[in-house]
Amino acid sequence: MRAKPVSPPCRKWACCQTATEHPPRGQKEAGRTVCACFGVGEAAIVEAIQSGCATAADIGARLKAGTNCGSCLPEIKGLITRAGVVKKIA
């Protein structure tokens, strides 16, 4: 009888969509997935917005989110709008 392979704790946490545990030490909470194509979570997008990304194209350049199928673009734009970002025109 072969033993069932055991996943490392961090992989188990990352793959479980209903995980109630906190992320492993040194990893940030990803939040809900916004871009399924590239596995980009809401927290990463909000962090990018807070660090200066003001458009969906900026987010795409930094995180790749929204650059494949595009179905997440409305959500990305909504996060930008809710953050109150105003793009400065040079």
N, C-alpha and C positions, 0 to 999 in steps of 0.2 A: 504494500500500500504506500503510495507516494504522498509526501506531505504537500499540503496546499501552499503555494508561494505566498509570502507575506509582503505587502507593500510597505515601504517606509512611511512613517507617520505623516510627513509633509505631503507626500503624494496622495495618501488617503484623504487628507484634509482638502487638498486642492481639487480632487475629483468628486468629492461628495457635495452635491448641490444643497443638501439639507444639513450640512455640518453645523453643529452647535458649538464646536470647539473654536478657540481663537486660532489665528494663523500661527505657524511656528515662529519662534523667536527670530527677529530680524526681517520678517516678511510682513508687509502691510496687508490689511484687509482689502480685498479687491472690490467688494461691493457686488452688486448685480452685474451680470455680463451685458454690455451694451453692444459690442461688436463681436458677434459669434465667429466671423471669419478669422479673426486674429486673436480672439480670446481677451479682448480689452474690457476691463471692468470700469464701472462708473467712477470709482475712486481715482483711477489713473487719469481719466479724462478731466475730472474736476481739478486734480493737481496740475495738469497741463494748462488748464484755463487760468488757474491762479498764478502760474509762472509766466503768463504772457501770451498764450495762444488765444486768439480772438476770433478765429473763423474755423469752419469745419476743415478747410484746406490746411490750416496750421496744425490742427489736431492730427490730420492724416499724415502730414510730413513728420510729425514727432512720434506718433504711436502706430501709424498705419490704419487706424480705425477709420472706417468709411471709404477706404480706397479700393475695395474689392467689389462686392455686390451693391453697396450703397443703401441697403435697407435700414441701416442704423443712422444715416445722415439726419433724418428728422429729429431723432432723439439727441444726437450730438448738438444740433443747432438749438434744441430746447434747453439743454444744459448750459450752453453759452448764453442764451437769452436770460435764463433764470439767474445766472451769475451776474447779470447786469453789465456785461462787457460791452464797451463802446470802442469800436475800431477807430483809431486816429488816422486821419487822411493826411498824408505828408504833403 
